[in-house]
Amino acid sequence: MAIPGGYRFAVPFDDVFPEGAFVPGVEQALDWDRNGNKTRPRARTPVSW
């Protein structure tokens, strides 16, 4: 049976990354408007699980 697109299901972090995850750095996201100017992205609506 196929899973419909956009379906979300809970998966424990330890099942996906049994050895942990390494994040080398975090940077602020940038967005560009129609004129090519860099802008801060708008906040997205939080996803409720």
C-alpha positions as CSV (number, residue, x, y, z in Angstrom):
1,M,0.0,0.0,0.0
2,A,1.4,3.4,-1.0
3,I,1.7,6.3,1.4
4,P,0.0,9.5,0.1
5,G,2.3,12.5,-0.6
6,G,2.8,14.9,2.2
7,Y,1.9,12.3,4.9
8,R,3.9,12.8,8.1
9,F,4.6,10.1,10.6
10,A,6.7,10.2,13.8
11,V,10.1,8.5,13.7
12,P,12.4,8.5,16.7
13,F,15.7,10.4,16.2
14,D,17.7,7.4,17.4
15,D,16.2,5.2,14.7
16,V,17.2,7.6,11.9
17,F,20.6,8.6,13.3
18,P,21.8,5.7,15.6
19,E,25.3,7.2,15.8
20,G,24.1,10.7,16.4
21,A,24.3,13.7,14.0
22,F,27.1,16.2,13.4
23,V,26.2,19.7,12.5
24,P,29.3,21.7,11.3
25,G,27.6,25.1,11.5
26,V,24.3,27.0,11.5
27,E,23.8,30.0,9.3
28,Q,20.9,32.4,8.9
29,A,18.8,31.7,5.8
30,L,18.5,34.4,3.1
31,D,15.8,35.0,0.7
32,W,15.7,37.1,-2.5
33,D,12.9,39.3,-3.6
34,R,11.8,39.8,-7.2
35,N,14.3,42.6,-7.7
36,G,17.2,40.4,-6.6
37,N,17.7,42.1,-3.2
38,K,18.6,39.9,-0.2
39,T,15.9,39.9,2.5
40,R,15.2,38.0,5.7
41,P,12.7,35.1,5.0
42,R,9.2,35.4,6.5
43,A,8.4,33.1,9.4
44,R,6.5,30.1,8.3
45,T,3.5,28.7,10.1
46,P,4.6,26.1,12.7
47,V,3.7,22.6,11.9
48,S,1.6,20.8,14.5
49,W,2.4,17.1,15.0
